[in-house]
């Protein structure tokens, strides 16, 4: 089929890593179908009303249409819809549209279906639509999301908690869970080395990732005399981390890095033993899927849909913001008191559950159902 991916979030020159999980879904679908990508985003600094940036990225024709952003949200919305309309004219007419994230951007998918009779599915990643979400898109945002969901042929949240949240909005559209994808060739199995235990944290380093709690817990491990190394970083503000390290003389225990490419993330994981994610809220994080593919033992807060794809002995799930249990779990691991699955077992699970071929097959089945319900 000819599949057009559109998304409220997608990597671009303003936000290079935003929505990279959508990009990976598109690449997985491209194993079986002809995929093109269209995205629109506002740039307040450009002079032109519309600017077209077309590239072939990882084999996919990718067109980003930048529109001149203003302080008026209504004007911005109109320009965004115009940007999608202009961009659509430069793409092959698709058999099906694969929309992502039910922000008002995806009203374009509703428009395309009504005007051209082209069906669409929508994958959902946004924590705001989780059951009992701590953040929210507001009444107006949820009304728009409900319209997008109601008109879709199929909804594809990445975890069950999102599915329950969408159902609670009164949406009757068919729903199937399809998780985030991992390139299990890049995230290949690590080799065990004799060294101090290497912990790793990679994220956007935002409030939701709870970085202070991670640092305080590892300081406590250091003060208790444990031998370890923690490597922490990502595409966020590393200055507070550096200040914490300096204040507590942790240069020998904690190292910091900035934004990494996909292959650099894999290399970091392959040089580690365990992955840390102590978030306040999540959906179905790619980094946990990737950690499993590499064979890393995972310490994660039990939030969002993480527990839905977390086999026994693959790691430890910790109650949200419970620093004491987090610390106790790490000490048990460092004292060799936790039973862990083998690297081979973790990698095999990742291939079968998150691998590109598996995800591509799941999407293909759902696309076919849109034409043969």
Number of C-alpha atoms within 10 A of each C-alpha: 15 16 22 24 26 25 25 18 22 22 17 19 11 11 12 12 19 15 18 17 19 25 23 17 22 25 22 23 24 21 13 15 15 18 24 23 26 21 24 28 25 21 19 12 10 13 11 10 13 21 17 14 14 15 13 11 12 11 12 16 16 21 23 22 24 26 26 19 21 14 8 8 10 10 12 17 15 11 22 25 19 17 24 26 16 14 20 19 9 12 15 13 14 19 16 23 26 27 27 26 22 25 18 19 24 24 19 19 27 22 16 17 18 12 9 10 12 16 22 26 26 25 24 27 26 20 22 18 28 28 18 15 16 11 12 14 17 9 9 10 14 19 14 18 22 19 16 27 30 17 21 22 20 23 29 24 29 22 24 23 24 27 21 16 19 24 19 14 15 11 19 15 15 14 22 18 17 22 27 25 29 29 21 22 13 16 24 19 22 21 12 12 10 5 10 14 16 18 23 23 22 23 19 17 20 13 11 13 20 16 21 13 16 21 17 14 18 21 20 13 18 15 9 10 9 16 13 17 21 22 18 22 21 19 16 13 13 17 10 11 19 15 11 17 19 11 10 9 12 17 14 10 17 22 16 16 12 14 17 16 10 13 11 12 18 24 17 14 29 21 17 25 22 23 25 26 24 26 23 17 23 20 24 25 19 15 21 23 31 27 31 33 32 30 31 31 25 25 22 22 25 21 20 23 21 21 15 13 16 18 13 11 14 21 23 23 21 20 16 16 17 12 17 11 14 23 17 13 19 20 16 12 18 16 10 10 11 15 12 17 16 13 19 15 13 23 25 18 17 26 21 13 19 25 24 25 20 19 21 22 15 16 21 16 10 19 23 12 12 16 11 7 8
